[in-house]
Amino acid sequence: MKKRMFFMVIILSANLLLGAGFGRTRSKDRPAWFDNPSALYPEKEYLVARGAGDTQEAAEDNAAANLAKIFKSDISIDQTTRERYSAFSKLGDTMDELLETEIDQTVRVAAGEILYNVKFSDPYTDNMGRVHILAYLNRQETAKIYRDKINANFEKIQFLLNEAESTSDPITRYACLNACYAISTLNQSMLDQISIIHPLSYNMLTALNEELSLTFISKKRAEAAKNLTFSVSINGDDGRVTSMVSETISNMGFPLIENTGIIHVTGNIAFEEVDLKRNDAEFIGWNLTLKVVGPEDITLVEINTKGREGGVSKEAAKRTALREIGKSVGPKLENQLMAYFDHRIL
C-alpha cells in the first residue's frame, strides 16, 4: 500500500512538472502583443486590429478586414468609379507618383475598402495550429501619406473646376465636373479615414479646402447636368423603349426636351417572328440600334444589340424581349455615355 502511494505521488509530481514546463514554453513563445496589444502599440500612436486564420495569408486578410471596420463611411464606391479615378490620376505626374507611394503597403479588404500603410506583426501559431497576427497603422506616419494623396486630389479637383469655369461648351463643362465628382468621391473616402487616423490632419484639410468638398462638387455637377439637355426619338417603337432610354437619361440628371436637345438620341427597334418549329412556345427576335448625337451631328455613342425571346404567345414573347432590353440597354447607355464624357478630358 505504501509503495502504491509512493508511485502515485511520483507520477503526480512528474505530471505537474511537465505541465508547468509546457506552460512556460507556451508563455515564452507567445508574443507580448497576443495578450496586450497596447503594450507594443499604444492607442495614441497606432490603430490596431487582431486577425486569425488557418494560414498567415488568411490571418492577414482577417486582420486587415477587422482594421477596416474601424473606418465607418457612408460612401459606397464601386469598381467603375475606382477605375475612373485611376485614369484621372494619371493626368498629372505629381498625383501619379503619389499614388505609387507605399504601394507595397496598400491593402484592399473584402468590402473594396483601400487602406494605406498597413503593416503586420510577426505571426504567432498556437498549439492548435491557428495563426494569429496584428494589422496596425502608425498614426503620424500614415497621416503624412494620406495628407499627400488628399492634397494631390484637391489640386486635380481645382484644375478641373477651373477648366469647367473657363468653357462655354455645356458638354465639356459637364465632363470636367463629372470627373471632379469621381475624384472627390475617392477623396472623401480618404478624408473619412484620416478623420479616424489623425483628427488634427482632417480638421486642417477640410478647413483649407471647404470649397472643394464632395458636397460642393456634387452641387456643381448637378447644375452642369441641368444645362445639358437631351431629346429621344426611336423609330418602330410603341413608346416603351423610348421610355426606358428616357428614364436612364433622367436618372443621370439630364433634362429631357422634345426634338431640340443639345444631345439627341435616335434609334430604331425592330421585332420579327421567329419560327423554331415548336408547338409549346412562340418566339420573337429583336434588334435595337441607338445613336447619341451631339452638336454638329457628331456621333458620341453607338449601341447595336439584338436578341431572341420566347413565350406562350407572341405578345408574351415581346414583353419578355422588352424586359431584356430594359435590363441591358439602360446600363450600357449610361456606361458608354460616361466613357464618352471621360474621353473628352483624358
Contacts in CASP RR format, 6 or more apart in sequence:
PFRMAT RR
TARGET T0000
AUTHOR 0000-0000-0000
METHOD contacts of the structure
MODEL  1
MKKRMFFMVIILSANLLLGAGFGRTRSKDRPAWFDNPSALYPEKEYLVAR
GAGDTQEAAEDNAAANLAKIFKSDISIDQTTRERYSAFSKLGDTMDELLE
TEIDQTVRVAAGEILYNVKFSDPYTDNMGRVHILAYLNRQETAKIYRDKI
NANFEKIQFLLNEAESTSDPITRYACLNACYAISTLNQSMLDQISIIHPL
SYNMLTALNEELSLTFISKKRAEAAKNLTFSVSINGDDGRVTSMVSETIS
NMGFPLIENTGIIHVTGNIAFEEVDLKRNDAEFIGWNLTLKVVGPEDITL
VEINTKGREGGVSKEAAKRTALREIGKSVGPKLENQLMAYFDHRIL
26 127 0 8 1.000
29 124 0 8 1.000
30 124 0 8 1.000
30 126 0 8 1.000
31 121 0 8 1.000
31 122 0 8 1.000
31 124 0 8 1.000
32 39 0 8 1.000
32 40 0 8 1.000
33 39 0 8 1.000
33 40 0 8 1.000
33 41 0 8 1.000
33 121 0 8 1.000
33 134 0 8 1.000
34 124 0 8 1.000
34 132 0 8 1.000
37 48 0 8 1.000
37 50 0 8 1.000
37 134 0 8 1.000
38 48 0 8 1.000
41 48 0 8 1.000
41 134 0 8 1.000
41 136 0 8 1.000
44 139 0 8 1.000
45 138 0 8 1.000
45 139 0 8 1.000
45 140 0 8 1.000
46 136 0 8 1.000
46 137 0 8 1.000
46 138 0 8 1.000
46 139 0 8 1.000
47 67 0 8 1.000
47 70 0 8 1.000
47 136 0 8 1.000
47 137 0 8 1.000
47 139 0 8 1.000
47 196 0 8 1.000
47 197 0 8 1.000
48 67 0 8 1.000
48 134 0 8 1.000
48 135 0 8 1.000
48 136 0 8 1.000
48 137 0 8 1.000
49 63 0 8 1.000
49 64 0 8 1.000
49 66 0 8 1.000
49 67 0 8 1.000
49 69 0 8 1.000
49 70 0 8 1.000
49 134 0 8 1.000
49 135 0 8 1.000
49 136 0 8 1.000
50 63 0 8 1.000
50 66 0 8 1.000
50 132 0 8 1.000
50 133 0 8 1.000
50 134 0 8 1.000
51 59 0 8 1.000
51 60 0 8 1.000
51 62 0 8 1.000
51 63 0 8 1.000
51 66 0 8 1.000
51 132 0 8 1.000
51 133 0 8 1.000
51 134 0 8 1.000
51 135 0 8 1.000
52 59 0 8 1.000
52 62 0 8 1.000
52 130 0 8 1.000
52 131 0 8 1.000
52 132 0 8 1.000
52 133 0 8 1.000
53 59 0 8 1.000
53 62 0 8 1.000
53 130 0 8 1.000
53 131 0 8 1.000
53 132 0 8 1.000
54 129 0 8 1.000
54 130 0 8 1.000
54 131 0 8 1.000
55 131 0 8 1.000
56 123 0 8 1.000
56 131 0 8 1.000
56 133 0 8 1.000
58 131 0 8 1.000
59 123 0 8 1.000
59 131 0 8 1.000
59 132 0 8 1.000
59 133 0 8 1.000
60 120 0 8 1.000
60 133 0 8 1.000
60 135 0 8 1.000
61 109 0 8 1.000
61 110 0 8 1.000
63 120 0 8 1.000
63 133 0 8 1.000
63 134 0 8 1.000
63 135 0 8 1.000
64 107 0 8 1.000
64 109 0 8 1.000
64 115 0 8 1.000
64 118 0 8 1.000
64 135 0 8 1.000
65 109 0 8 1.000
65 110 0 8 1.000
65 111 0 8 1.000
66 135 0 8 1.000
67 109 0 8 1.000
67 115 0 8 1.000
67 118 0 8 1.000
67 135 0 8 1.000
67 136 0 8 1.000
67 137 0 8 1.000
68 109 0 8 1.000
68 111 0 8 1.000
68 113 0 8 1.000
68 115 0 8 1.000
70 196 0 8 1.000
71 113 0 8 1.000
71 115 0 8 1.000
71 192 0 8 1.000
71 193 0 8 1.000
71 196 0 8 1.000
72 192 0 8 1.000
73 189 0 8 1.000
73 192 0 8 1.000
73 193 0 8 1.000
75 185 0 8 1.000
75 188 0 8 1.000
75 189 0 8 1.000
75 192 0 8 1.000
77 112 0 8 1.000
77 185 0 8 1.000
77 186 0 8 1.000
77 189 0 8 1.000
80 335 0 8 1.000
80 338 0 8 1.000
81 182 0 8 1.000
81 185 0 8 1.000
81 186 0 8 1.000
82 186 0 8 1.000
84 179 0 8 1.000
84 182 0 8 1.000
84 338 0 8 1.000
84 342 0 8 1.000
85 182 0 8 1.000
85 183 0 8 1.000
85 185 0 8 1.000
85 186 0 8 1.000
86 99 0 8 1.000
87 342 0 8 1.000
87 346 0 8 1.000
88 156 0 8 1.000
88 179 0 8 1.000
88 182 0 8 1.000
88 183 0 8 1.000
88 342 0 8 1.000
88 345 0 8 1.000
88 346 0 8 1.000
89 95 0 8 1.000
89 96 0 8 1.000
89 99 0 8 1.000
89 156 0 8 1.000
89 183 0 8 1.000
90 96 0 8 1.000
91 156 0 8 1.000
91 345 0 8 1.000
91 346 0 8 1.000
92 156 0 8 1.000
94 152 0 8 1.000
94 155 0 8 1.000
95 152 0 8 1.000
95 153 0 8 1.000
95 155 0 8 1.000
95 156 0 8 1.000
98 148 0 8 1.000
98 149 0 8 1.000
98 152 0 8 1.000
99 149 0 8 1.000
99 152 0 8 1.000
101 145 0 8 1.000
101 148 0 8 1.000
101 149 0 8 1.000
102 116 0 8 1.000
102 117 0 8 1.000
102 145 0 8 1.000
105 116 0 8 1.000
105 117 0 8 1.000
105 118 0 8 1.000
105 119 0 8 1.000
106 114 0 8 1.000
106 115 0 8 1.000
106 116 0 8 1.000
106 118 0 8 1.000
107 114 0 8 1.000
107 115 0 8 1.000
107 116 0 8 1.000
107 118 0 8 1.000
107 135 0 8 1.000
108 114 0 8 1.000
109 115 0 8 1.000
114 189 0 8 1.000
115 137 0 8 1.000
115 193 0 8 1.000
116 142 0 8 1.000
116 145 0 8 1.000
116 146 0 8 1.000
116 149 0 8 1.000
117 137 0 8 1.000
117 138 0 8 1.000
117 141 0 8 1.000
117 142 0 8 1.000
117 145 0 8 1.000
118 135 0 8 1.000
118 136 0 8 1.000
118 137 0 8 1.000
119 135 0 8 1.000
119 136 0 8 1.000
119 137 0 8 1.000
119 138 0 8 1.000
120 133 0 8 1.000
120 134 0 8 1.000
120 135 0 8 1.000
120 136 0 8 1.000
121 133 0 8 1.000
121 134 0 8 1.000
121 136 0 8 1.000
122 133 0 8 1.000
123 131 0 8 1.000
123 132 0 8 1.000
123 133 0 8 1.000
124 131 0 8 1.000
124 132 0 8 1.000
124 133 0 8 1.000
125 131 0 8 1.000
125 132 0 8 1.000
126 132 0 8 1.000
137 197 0 8 1.000
139 197 0 8 1.000
139 198 0 8 1.000
140 198 0 8 1.000
142 197 0 8 1.000
142 198 0 8 1.000
143 194 0 8 1.000
143 197 0 8 1.000
143 198 0 8 1.000
143 201 0 8 1.000
146 190 0 8 1.000
146 193 0 8 1.000
146 194 0 8 1.000
146 197 0 8 1.000
146 198 0 8 1.000
146 201 0 8 1.000
147 194 0 8 1.000
147 201 0 8 1.000
147 205 0 8 1.000
149 190 0 8 1.000
150 187 0 8 1.000
150 190 0 8 1.000
150 191 0 8 1.000
150 194 0 8 1.000
150 205 0 8 1.000
151 205 0 8 1.000
153 183 0 8 1.000
153 184 0 8 1.000
153 186 0 8 1.000
153 187 0 8 1.000
153 190 0 8 1.000
154 187 0 8 1.000
154 205 0 8 1.000
154 209 0 8 1.000
154 212 0 8 1.000
156 183 0 8 1.000
157 180 0 8 1.000
157 183 0 8 1.000
157 184 0 8 1.000
157 187 0 8 1.000
157 212 0 8 1.000
157 217 0 8 1.000
158 212 0 8 1.000
160 176 0 8 1.000
160 177 0 8 1.000
160 179 0 8 1.000
160 180 0 8 1.000
160 183 0 8 1.000
160 345 0 8 1.000
161 176 0 8 1.000
161 177 0 8 1.000
161 180 0 8 1.000
161 212 0 8 1.000
161 217 0 8 1.000
161 220 0 8 1.000
163 172 0 8 1.000
163 176 0 8 1.000
163 345 0 8 1.000
164 172 0 8 1.000
164 173 0 8 1.000
164 176 0 8 1.000
164 177 0 8 1.000
164 180 0 8 1.000
164 220 0 8 1.000
164 224 0 8 1.000
167 173 0 8 1.000
167 176 0 8 1.000
170 224 0 8 1.000
170 227 0 8 1.000
170 228 0 8 1.000
170 262 0 8 1.000
171 228 0 8 1.000
171 262 0 8 1.000
171 263 0 8 1.000
171 294 0 8 1.000
171 295 0 8 1.000
171 341 0 8 1.000
171 344 0 8 1.000
172 344 0 8 1.000
172 345 0 8 1.000
173 224 0 8 1.000
173 227 0 8 1.000
174 221 0 8 1.000
174 224 0 8 1.000
174 225 0 8 1.000
174 227 0 8 1.000
174 228 0 8 1.000
174 341 0 8 1.000
175 341 0 8 1.000
175 342 0 8 1.000
175 344 0 8 1.000
175 345 0 8 1.000
176 345 0 8 1.000
177 217 0 8 1.000
177 220 0 8 1.000
177 221 0 8 1.000
177 224 0 8 1.000
178 221 0 8 1.000
178 224 0 8 1.000
178 338 0 8 1.000
178 341 0 8 1.000
178 342 0 8 1.000
179 341 0 8 1.000
179 342 0 8 1.000
179 345 0 8 1.000
180 217 0 8 1.000
180 220 0 8 1.000
180 221 0 8 1.000
181 214 0 8 1.000
181 217 0 8 1.000
181 218 0 8 1.000
181 221 0 8 1.000
184 212 0 8 1.000
184 213 0 8 1.000
184 214 0 8 1.000
184 217 0 8 1.000
184 218 0 8 1.000
185 214 0 8 1.000
187 214 0 8 1.000
188 213 0 8 1.000
188 214 0 8 1.000
191 202 0 8 1.000
191 205 0 8 1.000
191 206 0 8 1.000
194 201 0 8 1.000
194 202 0 8 1.000
194 205 0 8 1.000
195 202 0 8 1.000
206 213 0 8 1.000
210 216 0 8 1.000
222 253 0 8 1.000
225 252 0 8 1.000
225 253 0 8 1.000
225 254 0 8 1.000
226 253 0 8 1.000
226 254 0 8 1.000
226 255 0 8 1.000
228 254 0 8 1.000
228 262 0 8 1.000
228 263 0 8 1.000
229 254 0 8 1.000
229 255 0 8 1.000
229 256 0 8 1.000
229 257 0 8 1.000
229 260 0 8 1.000
229 261 0 8 1.000
229 262 0 8 1.000
229 263 0 8 1.000
230 249 0 8 1.000
230 254 0 8 1.000
230 255 0 8 1.000
230 256 0 8 1.000
230 257 0 8 1.000
230 261 0 8 1.000
230 262 0 8 1.000
230 263 0 8 1.000
230 264 0 8 1.000
230 265 0 8 1.000
231 256 0 8 1.000
231 257 0 8 1.000
231 258 0 8 1.000
231 259 0 8 1.000
231 260 0 8 1.000
231 261 0 8 1.000
231 263 0 8 1.000
231 264 0 8 1.000
231 265 0 8 1.000
232 242 0 8 1.000
232 245 0 8 1.000
232 246 0 8 1.000
232 249 0 8 1.000
232 256 0 8 1.000
232 264 0 8 1.000
232 265 0 8 1.000
233 242 0 8 1.000
233 259 0 8 1.000
233 264 0 8 1.000
233 265 0 8 1.000
233 266 0 8 1.000
233 267 0 8 1.000
234 241 0 8 1.000
234 242 0 8 1.000
234 245 0 8 1.000
234 265 0 8 1.000
234 266 0 8 1.000
234 267 0 8 1.000
234 268 0 8 1.000
234 269 0 8 1.000
234 290 0 8 1.000
235 267 0 8 1.000
235 268 0 8 1.000
235 269 0 8 1.000
236 268 0 8 1.000
236 269 0 8 1.000
236 270 0 8 1.000
237 269 0 8 1.000
240 322 0 8 1.000
241 269 0 8 1.000
241 288 0 8 1.000
241 322 0 8 1.000
241 325 0 8 1.000
241 329 0 8 1.000
244 322 0 8 1.000
244 325 0 8 1.000
244 326 0 8 1.000
244 329 0 8 1.000
244 330 0 8 1.000
245 265 0 8 1.000
245 290 0 8 1.000
245 329 0 8 1.000
245 330 0 8 1.000
245 333 0 8 1.000
246 256 0 8 1.000
248 329 0 8 1.000
248 330 0 8 1.000
248 333 0 8 1.000
248 334 0 8 1.000
249 256 0 8 1.000
249 265 0 8 1.000
249 333 0 8 1.000
250 256 0 8 1.000
251 334 0 8 1.000
252 334 0 8 1.000
252 337 0 8 1.000
254 263 0 8 1.000
262 294 0 8 1.000
262 295 0 8 1.000
263 292 0 8 1.000
263 293 0 8 1.000
263 294 0 8 1.000
263 300 0 8 1.000
264 292 0 8 1.000
264 293 0 8 1.000
264 294 0 8 1.000
265 290 0 8 1.000
265 291 0 8 1.000
265 292 0 8 1.000
265 293 0 8 1.000
266 290 0 8 1.000
266 291 0 8 1.000
266 293 0 8 1.000
267 288 0 8 1.000
267 289 0 8 1.000
267 290 0 8 1.000
267 291 0 8 1.000
268 288 0 8 1.000
268 289 0 8 1.000
269 286 0 8 1.000
269 287 0 8 1.000
269 288 0 8 1.000
269 325 0 8 1.000
270 286 0 8 1.000
270 287 0 8 1.000
270 288 0 8 1.000
271 284 0 8 1.000
271 285 0 8 1.000
271 286 0 8 1.000
271 318 0 8 1.000
271 321 0 8 1.000
272 284 0 8 1.000
272 285 0 8 1.000
272 286 0 8 1.000
273 282 0 8 1.000
273 283 0 8 1.000
273 284 0 8 1.000
273 285 0 8 1.000
273 314 0 8 1.000
274 283 0 8 1.000
274 284 0 8 1.000
274 285 0 8 1.000
274 308 0 8 1.000
275 283 0 8 1.000
276 283 0 8 1.000
281 310 0 8 1.000
281 311 0 8 1.000
281 312 0 8 1.000
281 317 0 8 1.000
282 310 0 8 1.000
282 311 0 8 1.000
282 312 0 8 1.000
282 313 0 8 1.000
282 314 0 8 1.000
282 316 0 8 1.000
282 317 0 8 1.000
283 308 0 8 1.000
283 309 0 8 1.000
283 310 0 8 1.000
283 311 0 8 1.000
283 317 0 8 1.000
284 308 0 8 1.000
284 309 0 8 1.000
284 310 0 8 1.000
284 314 0 8 1.000
284 317 0 8 1.000
284 318 0 8 1.000
284 320 0 8 1.000
284 321 0 8 1.000
285 306 0 8 1.000
285 307 0 8 1.000
285 308 0 8 1.000
285 309 0 8 1.000
285 321 0 8 1.000
286 306 0 8 1.000
286 307 0 8 1.000
286 308 0 8 1.000
286 309 0 8 1.000
286 321 0 8 1.000
286 325 0 8 1.000
287 304 0 8 1.000
287 305 0 8 1.000
287 306 0 8 1.000
287 307 0 8 1.000
288 303 0 8 1.000
288 304 0 8 1.000
288 305 0 8 1.000
288 306 0 8 1.000
288 325 0 8 1.000
288 329 0 8 1.000
289 302 0 8 1.000
289 303 0 8 1.000
289 304 0 8 1.000
290 301 0 8 1.000
290 302 0 8 1.000
290 303 0 8 1.000
290 304 0 8 1.000
290 329 0 8 1.000
290 333 0 8 1.000
291 299 0 8 1.000
291 301 0 8 1.000
291 302 0 8 1.000
291 303 0 8 1.000
292 299 0 8 1.000
292 300 0 8 1.000
292 301 0 8 1.000
292 302 0 8 1.000
292 333 0 8 1.000
292 336 0 8 1.000
292 337 0 8 1.000
292 340 0 8 1.000
293 299 0 8 1.000
293 300 0 8 1.000
294 300 0 8 1.000
300 337 0 8 1.000
300 340 0 8 1.000
301 333 0 8 1.000
301 336 0 8 1.000
301 337 0 8 1.000
301 340 0 8 1.000
303 329 0 8 1.000
303 332 0 8 1.000
303 333 0 8 1.000
303 336 0 8 1.000
305 325 0 8 1.000
305 328 0 8 1.000
305 329 0 8 1.000
305 332 0 8 1.000
307 321 0 8 1.000
307 324 0 8 1.000
308 321 0 8 1.000
309 317 0 8 1.000
309 318 0 8 1.000
309 320 0 8 1.000
309 321 0 8 1.000
309 324 0 8 1.000
310 316 0 8 1.000
310 317 0 8 1.000
310 320 0 8 1.000
310 321 0 8 1.000
311 317 0 8 1.000
311 320 0 8 1.000
END
